[in-house]
């Protein structure tokens, strides 16, 4: 662990001990954090993908490991599993706390990885619905059809090209860290090969899908059986 990371954890614990809201304290520690990835307690944490896309919630999860018993488990779960913070901050407040560099890298992750995954999901579901209308219940090849529609190539061909460019082995499986890197590569590949109107349309479709899921998650959280009893 780097000196800055150690200072970030020490500062986090001190801030909470002094009464600062734990979410704000985690964001302040995020600003100080320097390691792009880390092995901790038997798990590999990847915070920065391709040196550009910052998954701040993974870092928040890691930092929360240092706060066992110091914060509300419900608030912690709401943030890490539902993306719902214990207090609302504006975009500017969030940016000012974590810093310009990490905020831009956070946006890279949001649009380049999270939104890209939801674009693939949205198009896959569009194709599945059309097949159901036609009475076709076989989903074989549906993912490749979605990739063809979005990227003009199959998932296999794109993954092979990605690995060739990065000098990665052509394995039959893929790790989560490589999948995130591949997704970010797909985002750049799509941006480069599409006109601006098509990119904007695809992004809107993905954001609609993402916001729809978040709305469902929030609704289920508010009306969970445990809360109503």
N, C-alpha and C positions, 0 to 999 in steps of 0.2 A: 504494500500500500504506500502511495506517495505521501510526502509531507503535507501537501495540500488536502489530500483526502482525509488524513488523520485530523487536520485542523477543522475540516468541514464537519466531521463527526463530533469532535469535541465542542465546536461552536453550536451544533444542533442540540446537544444535550444540555449545554449551559443555558441556551435561549429558552428551552422548555422549562427548565428548573426555575428560571426567572419569571415565568408566567406568560411567555409569548405563545401565541396560537401555534400549535404543532405544524399545521399546514404551511404557514408563513416561514417557520423555522426550517422546514424541509426544503422549501424553495430557495432560501438563503444558502443552505448547504449545497444545493444543486449548483448554484452560481460558482462556488469554490471548487467543486469536484473536478478532477483533471483526468482520471483514468478512463480510456474509451471502452474498456472491458475488464472483467475481473472474475477470478475464481474465489468463491467464498462459501464456506460451510457446505462443501460438496456440490455446489451449483455454479454453472458458468453464467455470468451476467454480461450481456452485450448492451452497452449504452449508446454507442455511436456506430452507425452502419455506414460503411464506405467513406468514413471520415467526414461525412456531411449530414447525416440524418440522425437526430438525437431522440431516443426513446426515453423521455424524462420519467414516464410512469414506472419503467423498470428500475431506474435509479431511485425513485421514490419508494418502491417496494424494498430495495436493498437498504435504504436509509431507515425505513421503518423497522427493519430487523434489529436495529440498534436501540429501538425504543420500546422494547417489550415491557408491558405493564405501565408505561408512561402515557399512553394515548388510548382513546376509546377504540375498542375493537370494531364497533359498528361504523364509526367514522372512517377508520382505516379501510375496512372492507368496501364501504361506499366509494371511496376514492380509487382504490386499486382494481376493483371488479366492475364498477359502474361508471367511473370517471366523474363522480359527484364529490366535489370538495366540501369540507365542513363550513367554509365561508366563501362568499362570492367575491372574486376579484375581477376588475376590468382587464381587458387585454393589455392596456398600458401598464397597469399595476403589476400584472404577471410578468410582462417583459422587463420592467424596471428592476424587479427582484432577481430574476435569473440572469439578466444581462443580454445585450444585443446578440452576441455570438450564439449563445445557447438558444435564444428565442428563434433565430433564423434557422438553426439546425433542427429545432422542434417543428417548425413549419415544413421543413424538408421531409421530416419523418411523417408528419400528418398527411401531406399531399402525395408524397412520393412512395409511401408504403401503405399506410392505413387506407387512404382513399383509393389507391390503385387496387388493393385487394377487394374493396367493395365494388369497384367498377367491374371486375371479373365476376364477382358474385351476382351483381345486378344483371349483367348480360347473360350469364348462365341461366338465371331464373326466367328471363324473358324467353329464351329458347325453349326451356322446359315447358313453360305455359303454352307456347304455340304448339308444341308437340302434343300436349294433353288435349288441346282443342281438336286436333286432328285425330285423336284416338290413339296416339303413339305413346306407350308407357315405358319404352326402353330408353334408358339414359346413356347408353353406350355412345361414346364419342362426343358427348354434349360439352364437356370442358374444352376439347380441342376446337369444337365449332365456335365456342365463345372466344378463344384465343385467335382463331382465324378472323373473326369479325373485328376484334379490337386491334390485333397486331399483324394481320395478314400472314400468319405462320402458326404452326402447331406448338403446343407447350413443349413437346420433346425437342423440336428443332431449335426453339428459342433457348431452352436450357442448355442444349449442346453448344450453341454459339456463345452464350454467356460464359460457360466453363472454359471454352477454348480461348476466349479473349483474356480471361483471368488466370489461365494456366492451372485450372483446377482439375482434379481427376473426374472422369466421366463415370460416376457411380450410379447404382440403381436407386439409391435412397438420397434424401436431402435433409440436412439438419435445419433447425429453426433459424440459426444465424445465417446460413447460406440462403435459405428461402427469403429472408428479409432483404438480403443483398441482391438476390435475383429480382425480387419485386421492385426494388429501387432502380435496378438496371432496366426493367420493363417500362417503368415510368419515363425514364429518359429516352428510351427507344421510341416510345409512343409520341412523346413531345416533339422529337426530332422528325418523325415521319408523317405527322398530321398537320393540317392547316389549323389556324387559331380557332376558327368557329367550331370545328370538330372536337378539338381539345376542350373547349369551353363546354360544349354539349355533353361530352363524356364525363367531365368533372362534375357537372350539375347532376347527372344521373347517379353518380357514385355518392355524392353528398346527400342526395335525397334518400338513398338506400341506407346510408349510415345514420342519418338523423332519425329515420323511421325506426331503426333498431334501438337507438338510444332512447327514443320516446317510449317504446315498449318496455325496455328495461326499467326506466324510471317509473312507469306506471305499475309494473309488477312489484317494484320495491316499495312503493307507497301503499299498495293494497295487499301486501303479503299476509298470509294467514297468521303468522306470529305477531304481527302488528295489530291485527283486528281483535285478538283475544284479550 
